[in-house]
């Protein structure tokens, strides 16, 4: 298991990411992913990934974040036989709109492009009661042949005060590494804390 060292904060919340993850700045509007890829390559000159794969990753992050409120994005590159592949994390805050956490879990479990029914499980994490939804999802393809598949894990918990939910969404096309990545994603989710929250003993 990778030691969690990096710290990030968002709207009174904080969580940790492993040292080989990096933040991705996603401008508002329609970002120029080609320019963004150039900025990432300049900042991370030793990044073991092709520009085309990086552009694709950034495009997917930008598309996903466009539908989220106050999203922060993070990524890492996985050493996969054949070619390195990315894993990403999007963090966002949404209003509950009168929904309970169980109702949010049911909403998130909608099988949108899932190859099988999503798996949902509740946990008592340091941040509070948290739901995890995981699925293998088909993504739109660019031509003939099988569509690409991604392993997606989402966490949701209610922020103190009860009016908002915090969502963490992990995704990677490295589906062969799902069993290894599941505990890593869970470890990151376990570091989520809210401002002023007392650590659990």
ZICOR-V306283 format. One line per field, one symbol per residue. ss: DSSP state (2 for helix, 1 for strand, 0 for the rest). A space follows every 50 residues. Layout:
# ZICOR-V306283
ss = ???
This chain:
# ZICOR-V306283
ss = 00011111110011111100011100000000222222222220000000 22222222222222220000011111110000001111111111100000 22222222000001000011111110011111111111000000000011 11111111000001111111110022222222222222220011000000 0
